Amino acid sequence: MINNVEQNMTIEVLGDGCTKCKDLRSKVQQAVYELNLPAKVTSVMDLEQLTHLKALSLPQLVIDGTIVSARRLLSIAEIKAVLQRVEAQNEGSFLKQRS
């Protein structure tokens, strides 16, 4: 931990509750678990919220407010690569904090 403050990655799966959306969330949770990341994974399925977020292509994977994938069901390996790339760009690496 850096400065005794644990930073958390915010991960959102935007979707309408379809099978692809549920599969993406499951794979994201598995990738987070395998990487031992301090992350909050949520699903956004409310039509009003999706409209407000301008989520036109579903499912979407959003990490810390940035869309990293849309209209694709990523594999766990692809999700892990994205998470590692994002955490490497953040000051105070999430993965290093957990070591």
Helices and strands as residue ranges (DSSP letters): E 9-14, H 19-35, E 39-44, H 47-52, E 60-63, E 66-70, H 76-89, H 94-98
